[in-house]
């Protein structure tokens, strides 16, 4: 869950799974986080809904550890 200030700058992020507040400084996330924005389509029970949520790195790791097919991981050679 993200909250923004009046100027549009990111103020806080809270993990939707565990409730942990993530470090944000000057509008920049200072620790691992996953943001999901998903627009459901015609063939789902959620057609027309857009879901938004954040996960801390620990909750993400816990979630993907339960996958039957592992996540495809690719190394980046250039970091911004």
TABEL-V751707 format. One record per helix or strand of 2 or more residues. SS is the DSSP state (hx for helix, st for strand). FROM is the first residue (numbers start at 1). LEN is the number of residues. If there is no record, write none. Layout:
# TABEL-V751707
ss:SS from:FROM len:LEN
ss:SS from:FROM len:LEN
This chain:
# TABEL-V751707
ss:st from:2 len:3
ss:st from:10 len:5
ss:st from:21 len:2
ss:st from:24 len:2
ss:st from:28 len:2
ss:st from:33 len:7
ss:st from:50 len:7
ss:hx from:57 len:8
